[in-house]
């Protein structure tokens, strides 16, 4: 049997796959099992932040794998300690908790906010307000936190304690009560359609949280680690959250989740209140340390902003593109008279790996993508939109 047949026979059908089996890649380019080359502007949904198999990243990961590939969290690890130090020194945050995915990072954030409230105010103050069109993960609890009704099916009973507001301060205030302990947002809703929140609204949320001693949680699983031209997306909105989560791009291709908290919350979690067998894996952290050594640089981040504007301007010149939403290299493309999913499938056949977000095409290219590769991606999309079936 070939790869696709084995997949269909032995793997649960939880993904709608494109008809491609990828084999090897370098930078923004990847080959399938038949040797066909593709330009990848999806980055494994924003994970391959430095592209496929960046030389420095590969060296960092393989060097650590040859020393210690795993240790339990009963022991100290040089790689995780360095990673936590860098994250805290590059931000206003005080402490870090590691996990293995964005959903786990968000689970940690939810527990942290609820325990802070419990310790200070007692039982019953545990509700979290999230936004419509949000997406926070696929565990039962993070599905519950997700503000999309389509995800609230099949897996009953869902975790209680979440309310869903529109991206409007009055809507949020209408859900506020003595039971509220936190507000959880994405500054740019990726899965929800690349929806960029209004800056004044986000600042009003910060003020509201300060007034009521609520934890402001920002989910940066998709927006974090340079994706929007800042190390963290919230920096574009002139706020400082109490808790931030990240995953995807920080690992550069290996699974990691991170929950960061401000000084106010640094001592809330104690031994046995949270944990994970594989969290802070030294090989994964070695890769993440390398990613940060590249991305956490002003010149690099400024170039991400420039590439994002360049890409946006090129896309807007395509006949059939109605609008483009972007912050840095987080890009949503609204089409005029075409189905985004159908176009994405055709793009793959034409050598461009692109994904969707609701009714939009979505680009999350490697942050290291070249201008020539951006030109090529736009050319393929343009040709695809205008090819005859």
C-alpha positions as CSV (number, residue, x, y, z in Angstrom):
1,X,0.0,0.0,0.0
2,X,1.1,3.6,-0.6
3,X,1.1,6.4,1.9
4,X,-2.5,7.5,1.2
5,X,-3.9,4.0,1.3
6,X,-2.2,3.3,4.6
7,X,-3.6,6.6,6.0
8,X,-7.1,5.8,4.8
9,X,-7.0,2.3,6.3
10,X,-5.3,3.0,9.7
11,X,-5.7,6.6,10.7
12,X,-9.0,8.1,12.0
13,X,-10.5,10.4,9.4
14,X,-10.3,13.6,11.5
15,X,-8.8,15.7,8.7
16,X,-10.0,16.7,5.3
17,X,-6.7,16.1,3.5
18,X,-5.4,17.6,0.2
19,X,-4.5,14.8,-2.3
20,X,-0.7,15.2,-1.6
21,X,1.8,13.2,0.4
22,X,4.7,15.5,1.3
23,X,8.2,14.0,1.7
24,X,10.9,16.6,2.1
25,X,11.4,20.4,2.1
26,X,13.7,23.3,2.5
27,X,12.7,26.8,3.3
28,X,9.4,27.7,1.6
29,X,9.6,24.8,-0.9
30,X,8.6,21.2,-0.4
31,X,8.5,18.0,-2.5
32,X,5.8,15.3,-2.6
33,X,6.5,11.6,-2.9
34,X,6.5,11.9,-6.7
35,X,9.1,14.7,-6.7
36,X,6.7,17.5,-7.6
37,X,7.7,20.8,-6.0
38,X,5.3,23.1,-4.2
39,X,5.6,26.6,-2.7
40,X,4.2,26.4,0.8
41,X,2.5,29.5,2.2
42,X,0.7,27.6,5.0
43,X,3.8,26.6,7.1
44,X,1.9,23.7,8.6
45,X,-0.7,26.3,9.8
46,X,1.9,28.7,11.0
47,X,4.2,26.2,12.6
48,X,7.3,26.2,10.3
49,X,8.1,29.8,11.2
50,X,11.6,29.5,9.7
51,X,10.4,27.3,6.8
52,X,11.3,23.6,6.3
53,X,14.5,22.3,7.8
54,X,16.3,25.6,8.6
55,X,20.0,24.7,8.9
56,X,20.5,26.4,12.3
57,X,17.3,24.9,13.7
58,X,18.2,21.4,12.5
59,X,21.6,21.7,14.1
60,X,20.2,22.9,17.4
61,X,17.6,20.1,17.6
62,X,20.0,17.3,16.5
63,X,22.7,18.4,18.8
64,X,20.3,18.3,21.8
65,X,18.9,14.9,20.7
66,X,22.4,13.5,20.9
67,X,22.7,14.6,24.5
68,X,19.4,14.1,26.3
69,X,16.2,13.7,24.4
70,X,13.8,13.7,27.4
71,X,13.8,14.1,31.1
72,X,11.0,14.3,33.6
73,X,10.1,17.7,35.1
74,X,11.4,16.5,38.5
75,X,14.8,17.7,37.2
76,X,16.1,21.0,35.9
77,X,16.7,21.5,32.2
78,X,19.2,23.9,30.7
79,X,17.2,24.4,27.5
80,X,13.8,25.1,29.1
81,X,15.4,27.5,31.6
82,X,17.1,29.4,28.8
83,X,13.9,29.5,26.8
84,X,11.9,30.8,29.8
85,X,14.5,33.4,30.5
86,X,14.4,34.7,26.9
87,X,10.6,34.9,26.8
88,X,10.4,36.8,30.1
89,X,13.3,39.2,29.3
90,X,11.8,40.0,25.9
91,X,8.4,40.8,27.4
92,X,6.9,42.1,30.7
93,X,6.0,38.6,31.8
94,X,7.4,37.1,35.0
95,X,6.9,33.3,34.8
96,X,6.4,30.6,32.1
97,X,4.6,27.2,32.1
98,X,5.4,24.8,29.3
99,X,3.1,22.3,27.5
100,X,2.9,20.5,24.2
101,X,0.3,22.4,22.2
102,X,-1.8,25.5,21.9
103,X,-4.8,23.8,23.5
104,X,-2.7,22.8,26.5
105,X,-1.3,26.3,26.8
106,X,-4.9,27.7,26.8
107,X,-5.9,25.0,29.4
108,X,-3.1,26.2,31.6
109,X,-4.2,29.9,31.2
110,X,-7.8,29.0,32.1
111,X,-6.7,27.1,35.2
112,X,-4.3,30.0,36.2
113,X,-7.0,32.6,35.9
114,X,-9.6,30.6,37.8
115,X,-7.2,29.7,40.6
116,X,-6.1,33.3,41.0
117,X,-9.7,34.3,41.4
118,X,-10.4,31.3,43.7
119,X,-7.5,32.2,46.0
120,X,-8.5,35.8,46.2
121,X,-12.3,35.7,46.1
122,X,-13.3,32.1,46.9
123,X,-15.5,29.6,45.1
124,X,-18.0,30.7,42.4
125,X,-16.0,33.4,40.6
126,X,-14.9,31.3,37.7
127,X,-16.6,32.4,34.4
128,X,-14.6,33.5,31.4
129,X,-15.9,35.7,28.7
130,X,-14.6,34.9,25.2
131,X,-15.6,36.3,21.8
132,X,-17.8,35.1,18.9
133,X,-15.7,33.6,16.0
134,X,-12.9,32.8,18.4
135,X,-11.0,29.5,18.4
136,X,-9.0,28.2,21.3
137,X,-8.4,24.5,20.8
138,X,-9.9,21.1,20.5
139,X,-10.0,19.7,24.0
140,X,-13.4,19.6,25.6
141,X,-12.6,22.7,27.7
142,X,-11.0,24.7,24.9
143,X,-13.8,23.8,22.5
144,X,-16.1,25.2,25.2
145,X,-14.1,28.4,25.3
146,X,-14.4,28.7,21.5
147,X,-17.1,31.1,20.5
148,X,-18.4,29.2,17.5
149,X,-21.7,27.2,17.8
150,X,-20.6,24.7,15.2
151,X,-17.9,23.4,17.6
152,X,-20.4,22.9,20.4
153,X,-21.8,19.5,19.3
154,X,-21.3,15.8,19.8
155,X,-19.1,15.8,22.8
156,X,-21.6,16.6,25.6
157,X,-21.4,17.6,28.3
158,X,-19.1,20.5,27.6
159,X,-17.1,22.3,30.3
160,X,-19.2,25.0,31.9
161,X,-18.1,28.5,32.8
162,X,-17.8,30.3,29.4
163,X,-19.9,33.2,27.9
164,X,-19.6,34.5,24.4
165,X,-19.6,38.2,23.5
166,X,-19.5,40.1,20.3
167,X,-16.3,42.1,19.6
168,X,-17.9,45.1,21.2
169,X,-17.3,46.5,24.7
170,X,-21.0,46.9,25.5
171,X,-21.6,43.3,24.6
172,X,-18.8,42.2,26.9
173,X,-20.1,44.4,29.7
174,X,-23.5,42.9,29.4
175,X,-22.1,39.5,30.2
176,X,-20.0,40.8,33.1
177,X,-21.1,39.6,36.6
178,X,-19.8,38.7,40.0
179,X,-18.9,35.3,38.6
180,X,-16.5,36.6,36.0
181,X,-12.8,36.0,36.5
182,X,-11.2,36.6,33.1
183,X,-11.6,37.7,29.5
184,X,-10.0,35.5,26.8
185,X,-9.4,36.9,23.3
186,X,-7.3,36.5,20.1
187,X,-6.2,39.9,18.8
188,X,-6.5,38.4,15.4
189,X,-9.0,35.6,15.1
190,X,-7.2,33.2,12.8
191,X,-9.6,30.3,12.4
192,X,-12.6,32.7,12.7
193,X,-11.7,34.4,9.4
194,X,-8.5,36.5,10.1
195,X,-10.6,39.0,12.0
196,X,-8.4,41.8,13.3
197,X,-9.9,43.3,16.5
198,X,-10.4,47.0,16.9
199,X,-7.5,48.6,18.8
200,X,-9.8,50.8,21.0
201,X,-11.9,47.7,21.8
202,X,-8.8,45.8,23.0
203,X,-7.6,48.7,25.1
204,X,-11.1,49.0,26.6
205,X,-11.0,45.4,27.6
206,X,-7.7,46.0,29.4
207,X,-9.3,48.9,31.3
208,X,-12.3,46.8,32.1
209,X,-10.1,44.0,33.5
210,X,-8.2,46.5,35.6
211,X,-11.4,47.9,37.1
212,X,-12.8,44.5,38.1
213,X,-9.6,42.6,38.8
214,X,-10.1,40.2,35.9
215,X,-7.3,38.4,34.1
216,X,-6.9,39.5,30.5
217,X,-5.8,36.4,28.6
218,X,-4.5,36.8,25.0
219,X,-4.4,33.6,22.9
220,X,-1.4,34.0,20.6
221,X,-1.1,30.4,19.5
222,X,-1.3,31.5,15.8
223,X,-0.4,35.2,16.1
224,X,2.7,34.9,18.4
225,X,6.4,34.8,17.8
226,X,6.8,37.2,14.9
227,X,3.8,36.3,12.8
228,X,2.3,39.9,12.9
229,X,5.6,41.7,12.8
230,X,5.9,41.9,16.6
231,X,7.2,39.2,18.9
232,X,3.7,39.1,20.2
233,X,0.6,40.4,18.5
234,X,-0.7,42.2,21.5
235,X,2.1,44.7,21.1
236,X,0.3,46.1,18.1
237,X,-2.6,47.0,20.4
238,X,-0.6,48.9,23.1
239,X,-1.7,46.7,26.0
240,X,-0.1,44.3,28.4
241,X,-2.1,41.2,29.1
242,X,-2.0,39.3,32.4
243,X,-1.6,35.9,30.6
244,X,-0.5,35.1,27.1
245,X,-0.4,31.7,25.4
246,X,1.7,30.7,22.4
247,X,2.6,27.5,20.5
248,X,2.9,26.7,16.7
249,X,5.7,29.0,15.4
250,X,7.8,29.1,18.6
251,X,8.7,25.4,18.1
252,X,9.7,25.8,14.5
253,X,8.2,22.4,13.7
254,X,8.2,20.5,17.0
255,X,5.2,20.5,19.4
256,X,5.3,23.0,22.2
257,X,2.9,25.2,24.1
258,X,3.7,28.1,26.4
259,X,1.7,30.0,29.0
260,X,3.2,33.2,30.3
261,X,1.9,35.2,33.2
262,X,2.5,38.6,34.8
263,X,4.1,39.1,38.2
264,X,0.7,39.4,39.8
265,X,0.0,35.7,38.9
266,X,3.6,34.3,39.2
267,X,2.9,32.4,42.4
268,X,-0.6,31.2,41.8
269,X,0.3,27.7,40.5
270,X,2.0,25.4,42.9
271,X,3.4,21.8,42.7
272,X,0.6,19.4,41.6
273,X,-1.8,22.1,40.4
274,X,-0.6,21.6,36.8
275,X,1.9,19.5,34.9
276,X,2.7,17.4,31.8
277,X,5.0,14.5,31.1
278,X,6.4,15.8,27.9
279,X,6.3,19.6,28.7
280,X,9.7,21.4,28.4
281,X,11.2,18.6,26.4
282,X,14.9,19.6,25.9
283,X,14.9,18.8,22.2
284,X,11.8,20.9,21.5
285,X,13.1,23.7,23.7
286,X,16.5,23.7,21.9
287,X,14.6,24.3,18.6
288,X,12.5,27.0,20.2
289,X,15.6,28.7,21.6
290,X,17.0,28.8,18.1
291,X,13.7,30.2,16.7
292,X,13.8,33.0,19.2
293,X,17.4,33.8,18.5
294,X,16.3,34.6,14.9
295,X,12.8,36.0,15.3
296,X,13.3,38.2,18.5
297,X,15.2,40.8,16.6
298,X,13.9,44.2,15.6
299,X,15.4,44.1,12.1
300,X,13.8,40.7,11.4
301,X,10.4,41.7,12.7
302,X,10.5,45.0,10.7
303,X,11.1,42.8,7.6
304,X,8.1,40.7,8.4
305,X,6.0,43.9,8.4
306,X,7.4,45.0,5.1
307,X,6.8,41.6,3.5
308,X,3.2,41.6,4.8
309,X,2.5,45.0,3.2
310,X,4.3,43.9,0.0
311,X,2.2,40.7,-0.2
312,X,-1.1,42.6,0.6
313,X,-0.4,45.2,-2.2
314,X,0.4,42.4,-4.7
315,X,-2.8,40.4,-3.8
316,X,-5.0,43.5,-4.1
317,X,-4.0,43.8,-7.8
318,X,-5.4,40.4,-8.6
319,X,-8.7,40.6,-10.5
320,X,-11.1,38.5,-8.3
321,X,-9.6,39.5,-4.9
322,X,-12.2,41.6,-3.0
323,X,-10.1,42.5,0.1
324,X,-7.1,41.5,2.1
325,X,-6.9,41.4,5.9
326,X,-3.4,41.2,7.4
327,X,-1.1,42.0,10.2
328,X,2.4,41.1,9.1
329,X,2.4,37.7,7.5
330,X,-0.9,36.6,8.9
331,X,-3.1,37.1,5.8
332,X,-6.7,36.5,4.9
333,X,-7.9,36.9,1.3
334,X,-11.6,37.6,0.5
335,X,-12.5,36.5,-3.0
336,X,-15.3,38.1,-5.1
337,X,-17.0,35.3,-7.0
338,X,-15.1,32.1,-6.0
339,X,-15.3,29.5,-3.3
340,X,-12.1,29.7,-1.2
341,X,-12.0,26.0,-0.5
342,X,-12.3,25.1,-4.2
343,X,-9.6,27.6,-5.1
344,X,-7.3,26.2,-2.4
345,X,-7.6,22.7,-3.8
346,X,-6.8,24.0,-7.3
347,X,-3.9,26.0,-6.0
348,X,-2.4,22.8,-4.5
349,X,-2.7,21.1,-7.9
350,X,-0.9,24.2,-9.4
351,X,2.0,23.9,-6.9
352,X,0.9,26.3,-4.1
353,X,0.0,25.0,-0.6
354,X,-2.5,27.4,0.8
355,X,-5.3,27.0,3.4
356,X,-8.6,28.6,4.3
357,X,-10.3,30.3,7.2
358,X,-14.1,30.2,7.0
359,X,-14.9,31.9,3.6
360,X,-11.4,33.3,3.1
361,X,-8.1,32.0,1.7
362,X,-5.4,32.2,4.3
363,X,-1.7,32.6,4.0
364,X,0.7,32.0,6.9
365,X,4.0,31.7,5.0
366,X,7.4,31.1,6.7
367,X,8.6,34.4,8.2
368,X,11.8,33.8,6.1
369,X,10.0,33.7,2.8
370,X,11.7,35.8,0.1
371,X,10.1,38.5,-2.0
372,X,10.7,36.3,-5.1
373,X,8.7,33.5,-3.5
374,X,6.0,36.0,-2.5
375,X,5.8,37.0,-6.2
376,X,5.6,33.4,-7.2
377,X,2.8,32.6,-4.8
378,X,0.8,35.6,-6.0
379,X,1.4,34.5,-9.6
380,X,0.1,31.0,-9.0
381,X,-3.0,32.3,-7.1
382,X,-3.7,34.8,-9.9
383,X,-3.4,32.0,-12.6
384,X,-5.6,29.7,-10.5
385,X,-8.4,32.2,-10.1
386,X,-8.5,32.7,-13.9
387,X,-7.9,29.2,-15.2
388,X,-10.8,27.5,-17.0
389,X,-12.1,24.3,-15.4
